[in-house]
Structures are given as C-alpha cells and as structure tokens.
Amino acid sequence: MILETIKQPADLRRLSYTELDELAGEIRDFIVQVVSENAGHLGSNLGAVELTLALHRVFDSPRDAILWDTGHQAYVHKLVTGRQQQFTTLRQAGGLSGYPCRAESDHDFVENSHASTILSYAYGLAVARDAAILAGEPDVASRRAGHRIVAVIGDGSMTGGMAYEALNNLGHSGRNVIIVLNDNGRSYAPTVSNLSKSLTQVRLNPVYMRRQKRLEQIVRTVPLVGSRAHKGMEAMKAAVREMWEPATFFEPLGVRYMGPVDGHRVEDLEKALRNAAEFDGPIVLHVLTDKGRGYPPAEDDDEKHLHDAPVFDPAVGPPRWVPVGYTQAFAEAMIKEAESNPKVVAITAAMPGPTGLLPFQERWPDRFFDVGIAEQHAVTAATGMAMGGLRPVVAIYSTFMNRAWDQVMYDCALHEQPIVFCLDRAGITGDDGPSTHGVMDIALFSKVPGMTVFAPSSAQELQVMLHDALELDGPSVVRYPRGAARQVPDDQVGSGLHARLVRRGAESEVCLLAVGKLVAAAEAAATELEASGVDCTVWDVRVVKPLDPAMIADAARHPLVVTVEDGVREGGAGSLIVDTLATHCAGPDIPRVEVLGTPIRFLPHGKPDRILADLGLDGPGIASTIRAILAS
C-alpha cells in the first residue's frame, strides 16, 4: 500500500498523479475502517482527501502553517504528518484527538472544534510573522507563525460571524494569507459562471498579475493625467468584472477571489494553490468538494453525508441517524408543545438533526429557523421573536452556547424575554474532547438575572420541564446530557419549580443533593453506603435556580450535605446551595457542605462514564468521598 510509505508530507511529492489517485482511495478506505470502529467525523474528511494531499505537496508544513476550520476535517492531515500508526486510537482515551492537537504534532498550530475561528487565527499569525520579519528575525517568524499561512475553512464555517470579521481585517490589512474555501455544499458559495471561471484563472495567473502591477505603476507616472488614467483603468476593470462575472462577496472586502476549482483533482488544485501563493495580499481559493466522497453510504445520506457516525459495519454503513435518549425526549416534547401552542418556534445553529428538531421542521417549516453557525445571532433573533409575542425555543449544544454569553445576558435577560434555551450535550460529553464538554452552563446561566435553570434526571422530567419553562414569563434553560436517558414512572417525576425527594434515610446524617444525570449516581452511592450502615437522604435538585426552599430546609437538618453535579465545581449548583444554606441557617447550625463537580481544567477525551469515575463523580466515587468525610 502506498499509504504505508507516507511518513511525512515530503513523501507525497515523489508520487505521480496516478499514484496520488490510488493513495486517495486507500486513505478513504482506511478512514472508513477506523471511524467504523471508533466513531467520529466521516463525511467531511472523505471530502477533503485530495485537497489535503495538494496542500501538503505545495506547502512545506510546519514551516508553512496549514490551519483547519473546523478541525474535524483534519483526519487526512493527521495521516500524512506522521500519525498513521496511532490513527487506530482516534478518539480513544489516551489516543489521538479527533481534532488538530498541538501536543500531538508540530504540524498542528491550532486546536479547535468550534467553527468560524481560523481566519482570525490566520490574521493574528500573519501579524506576528510580519512583525518578526520586520525585526529581522525571519527564522522566528517561520518557526512560530509560519512562513506562508494557509487557512482552510468550510463545512459550514463561513456561516459564522467571526469569519466575516476576520475577512474584513485581512482585506483591510492586505496581509499575505491564503484562504482555501472548502465548499462541500455546507458553506458560502459565490455564484460564478464557466466563462467568469476562465477569466478569473487568467486574471490570477502570476505572469498576468506581475504585468498588470507593472502597467499600473507606469500609468501612475504619466505626467498630469497619471492619477486619472489609473482610476479610469480601475473603473474599466470593474466594469468588465460586472459584465462578465457575478459580483463576488470577497473582493469588496479587499480579498481577491479565485475559483472555483475541482477539489478532487490534485493536479488542478496544485496549480491553483501555486498561483494563489504568488499573489501579494489575502486571497480566497474557492474549492468545490463532495462531502462523503468515495463512500456510497455517505454520498447517499441526504441529511448530513455522514458528517459524524457511530460505530458501524463499514460494508453497509451506519443505520440512518435518529435522535435517542434525551434528544429524542426533547424532539417528542417539542412536537407536543407546538401542537398545543402555535406561538412556539424552534431555532438552532446548523444542527437541526443532532438537536432533534428535524421532526419539528418537517411539521412546521415556517416555525423552524436554522441560522447557521451563528449562536450569537440565534439568541438575539430569538429575543426579537419573543418581543413580538412568539415563544422561541433555542436548541444548541451546551459548549457552543458559551459563544453567545453576551447576547443571553444583555439581549435576552436584560429585556426579560421568555426564551427557552435547550442545551443538549451538557456535562461530560466524551470522545470529542476538551472543547466539547458542556461543563460551564450551570455556572454561567445561574448568574444571569431572572434566569431559571432546569436540569432533568430522566426523559420524563425533560418533557415536563420544557412545558413548565414555556409557561414562565422570563428566560430559562433546560440542560441535559448526551446519550441514554433514564425512563421512570410517573411517581418519580417532579413538577414546577420544586425539587423532588428521592429517598429519605431513617437516621440520616447525610443529605445528597444531586443535579440532572448525577441523580442516578447519588442513588447508587446511597445504596452502597446503606450496606455499611450509613443512611442518606437524596434529593433531585431539578431546578438549580431558583432553589426549592423545602429542599434547602430539609438539607439544613443534616450534619453533612453533599452536592453533586456534572459541571464545574466552582460557581456551579453546589456553590449556590452553599450560599443559600448559609443564608437559611444561623451561626453554628450551618451543616458541613461538600461540593462535588468537575475541576476547572480542560478535560481530555474519553468515555463519559470513565471520565466521571476518574473524577469521583460516579456512585462508588461519591460513596468513597462521604466515607472519608465521616471518618475524618
């Protein structure tokens, strides 16, 4: 196999185009096999094979900085930069990350799963590079910032506002950055005809560009009329572009546009990349690729081209994705609420499927809004809808909601608008790593004035909480984890803003107050402790803010209170409980309180249950902590 001979990017340059085509096929087969065993992002990587090969043949990584947005399209990049032997450990605990990772390789400049950021990184690196060169330190510039800077953006990332902010700065500054727009049908795609494609290729040919620049210099020097002649020449060029090319978005920002180019022909890509590298200033190379290329199950997946996939049989592909667990419970609850209330609308940020909103979209397309990767816009737009009398439900992953903190605080909450934020993937999410764990939401949202924070411990609780949240006059959050949801009978479902008493110990000296998913762990801990003679009272907090006074009063009667949550320990639910108990109790009557939660550090990828166990947040871990406290 050719793939086995590729140890570093330089090995690609000795291959013929026929061999590169063969290598591309081998890479696709290899990625499908590994993802089928480990799960991961599939479609985006299958579409970026030839593009990655061309990039590493034209540019000299890591001397040249090749940057990826989003990082989930960098599997091929990992394979050709010396990580082929470790690739079978992809997304496994202690194995390769599913995204670029600076600790893995010098070829990885940026660690990112949050989209639309790479052009800002590229701008900053270009500033640092140019400063080092100006200071007479070109080696420092190359080592730290990259000699040439190539930013690959696509797979929806051009729907995010940061990308346009960075484009504006790049165009204004004129800094040399090559932007590769990987257009796989999920990103912004300028309309360009075949004729204008030919004109663009001529216009961006290095020889043409050098001659044009020389002609402009000559025209400017013509006595008396030079300035006017130059302006006339620019006007003529603009007129020709308007006549023969549809207006592009990039050039008015000062960023030259080139393309489109077939993203599955290495030879064409190399030629275009070399031409782009000759240009002085920022330039966009528009590359057309097929998401899921070369794997029929991905090509036939109309929804997302197997953007991500669970473990599956590679011979037949994964079954059609359907929401499960808490996501499924949310999907069903949304249908129920929308049927009874025509003012309910749904908003998401490029994730109608993963958030469970496809059934809603199919039933009420006029009440469904996918704003793209634009969480900030989603929140403020929802605020406007609420001001107009609608009842918006914003469904976004917990980690991505961090991006819209300002809008939640000063657009939604300041105006006291009744928006329901449904945060999927809250808590420890697992295999995707540190940037996708949703551990900040309780700490953040509990600080928002007027915000109600719900945390369901079962599928049934989620459905009740969504209904109750839609009855409130102000903003609210319903946060729930990834994966399977507990199924419970009606007598184990709470209501309103009340906590739920799960179990009471006969002679209880310990009160466990558990949040969301960790209610099950708290119950397991209480059962284990009971076997050794320690009785525990267990409460399902249900509503983190405002806390139920009845629960607080009961907890205050216990010598030891232990709070448990799958979010950051500092500033989270436990901290609120500590403050509330201190207010409720007086002097020496305040019980000892132990707050259990995740630490404030970036947690690695791995299975959620394993990570929680390592943090002492499973049943045995909670029981062990309580035994140690009682013995001290």
HELIX and SHEET records of a PDB file:
HELIX    1   1 LEU A    3  THR A    5  5                                   3    
HELIX    2   2 PRO A    9  ARG A   14  5                                   6    
HELIX    3   3 TYR A   17  ASN A   38  1                                  22    
HELIX    4   4 GLY A   43  LEU A   46  1                                   4    
HELIX    5   5 VAL A   49  VAL A   58  1                                  10    
HELIX    6   6 GLY A   71  GLN A   73  5                                   3    
HELIX    7   7 TYR A   75  LEU A   79  1                                   5    
HELIX    8   8 PHE A   87  THR A   89  5                                   3    
HELIX    9   9 ILE A  118  LEU A  134  1                                  17    
HELIX   10  10 PRO A  138  ALA A  145  1                                   8    
HELIX   11  11 SER A  157  THR A  159  5                                   3    
HELIX   12  12 GLY A  161  SER A  173  1                                  13    
HELIX   13  13 ASN A  194  ARG A  203  1                                  10    
HELIX   14  14 PRO A  206  THR A  221  1                                  16    
HELIX   15  15 GLY A  226  TRP A  244  1                                  19    
HELIX   16  16 GLU A  251  LEU A  253  5                                   3    
HELIX   17  17 VAL A  266  GLU A  278  1                                  13    
HELIX   18  18 PRO A  296  GLU A  299  1                                   4    
HELIX   19  19 GLY A  325  SER A  340  1                                  16    
HELIX   20  20 LEU A  358  ARG A  363  1                                   6    
HELIX   21  21 PRO A  365  ARG A  367  5                                   3    
HELIX   22  22 GLU A  375  MET A  387  1                                  13    
HELIX   23  23 SER A  398  MET A  401  1                                   4    
HELIX   24  24 ASN A  402  ALA A  404  5                                   3    
HELIX   25  25 TRP A  405  GLN A  407  1                                   3    
HELIX   26  26 VAL A  408  ALA A  413  3                                   6    
HELIX   27  27 ASP A  441  PHE A  445  1                                   5    
HELIX   28  28 ALA A  459  LEU A  470  1                                  12    
HELIX   29  29 ASP A  490  GLN A  492  5                                   3    
HELIX   30  30 LEU A  518  ALA A  531  1                                  14    
HELIX   31  31 PRO A  549  ALA A  555  1                                   7    
HELIX   32  32 ALA A  573  HIS A  584  1                                  12    
HELIX   33  33 GLY A  587  ASP A  589  5                                   3    
HELIX   34  34 PRO A  608  ASP A  614  1                                   7    
HELIX   35  35 GLY A  619  ALA A  631  1                                  13    
SHEET    1   A 2 GLY A  40  HIS A  41  0                                        
SHEET    2   A 2 ASP A 308  ALA A 309 -1                                        
SHEET    1   B 5 ALA A  65  ASP A  69  0                                        
SHEET    2   B 5 ILE A 149  GLY A 154  1                                        
SHEET    3   B 5 ILE A 178  ASP A 183  1                                        
SHEET    4   B 5 ILE A 283  LEU A 288  1                                        
SHEET    5   B 5 ARG A 256  ASP A 262  1                                        
SHEET    1   C 7 PHE A 368  ASP A 370  0                                        
SHEET    2   C 7 VAL A 344  THR A 348  1                                        
SHEET    3   C 7 ARG A 391  TYR A 397  1                                        
SHEET    4   C 7 VAL A 420  ASP A 424  1                                        
SHEET    5   C 7 SER A 476  ARG A 479  1                                        
SHEET    6   C 7 THR A 452  PHE A 454  1                                        
SHEET    7   C 7 VAL A 543  LYS A 545 -1                                        
SHEET    1   D 5 ARG A 500  ARG A 503  0                                        
SHEET    2   D 5 CYS A 536  ASP A 540 -1                                        
SHEET    3   D 5 VAL A 510  ALA A 514  1                                        
SHEET    4   D 5 LEU A 560  VAL A 568  1                                        
SHEET    5   D 5 ARG A 592  THR A 598  1                                        
END                                                                             
